[in-house]
């Protein structure tokens, strides 16, 4: 099985935080979102597994980082998604549909002697701003155990929120009958959760469907979504099952979701005072209320930090009260009282009392 990870998006809903980094590089609980995802994948798949990352915005950051961190854990392939245009020097792309299609050159058409062989030569697709709480081993078990051509992960969402998601309608056997992107009228509360696995033959059919839509593009066309091509798979008779995530997924596409995801991850693993010596963390006349993450070589003085705060390495926090925040590396905060804020790396923030700050890298505020 080959793994496809679209990573080209700019994360416009997280600007200005993503002006200097791809959205998958947001640091939560001590790691980037991409690290959290790839660590989970590497726990299930062997080092010979081909990982195909579709890169675009800030592609050099992603390629250099992944090569350094995961060069020995995957067979790495990087494919660039070319921008369709620019808005104020910020690129925009043809969407998730094109990103997935660009991986087609890495797949060969086979005539398989068995369903199992067809599945083994298939694809796993993940989205780089969504961390599954469930393990990939659970998803792969569900994929291989049934007589199906593929799976799409889903999660239950409140009825009033369903119109904000792509949703699926299933039959009594959990086979998907219909996929609708952001339905105007309620049809289901099962939202697509961003992980897909398909047999080789289903993957090839998906590529063919995507190419049909991509070939119809004109300058004024909208992005090419994945949903329409998935619906075409189902209409052609392929059996695609909805697999409900038992624990859910952490979405990092919006500021509120970043903070919620950070909170969840910190509850699973927190830095404690006993870790400070190893991390070279200095806490002077401060109260640290966990769960928190505090990076190496950070100094905290005369402050109250936590709960649910992530602070990157080499930071300096003085005379602050901080709760439920994500603060990246080499940040200096003095006389700051804030809650629900996301603050980038290499910033300096002083003399402010304000909640819900979003401050990009290399800023003075």
Secondary structure, 3 states (H helix, E strand, C coil): CEEEEEECCCCHHHCCCCCCCCHHHCEECCEEHHHHHHHHHHHHCCCCCEEEEEECCCHHHHHHHHHHHHCCCCEEEEEECCCCEEECCEEECCCHHHHHHHHHHHCCCCCCCCHHHHHHCCEEEEECCEEECCCHHHHHHHHHHCCCCEEEEEEECCHHHHHHCEEEEECCCCEEEEEEECCCCCCCCEEEEEEEEECHHHHHHHHHHHHHHHHCCCCCCCCCCCHHHHHHHHHCCCCEEEEECCCCEEECCCHHHHHHHHHHHHHHCCCCHHHHHHHCCEEECCEECCCEEECCCCEEECCEECCCEEECCCCEEECCEEECEEECCCCEEEEEEEECCEECCCCEEEEEECCCCEECCCCEC
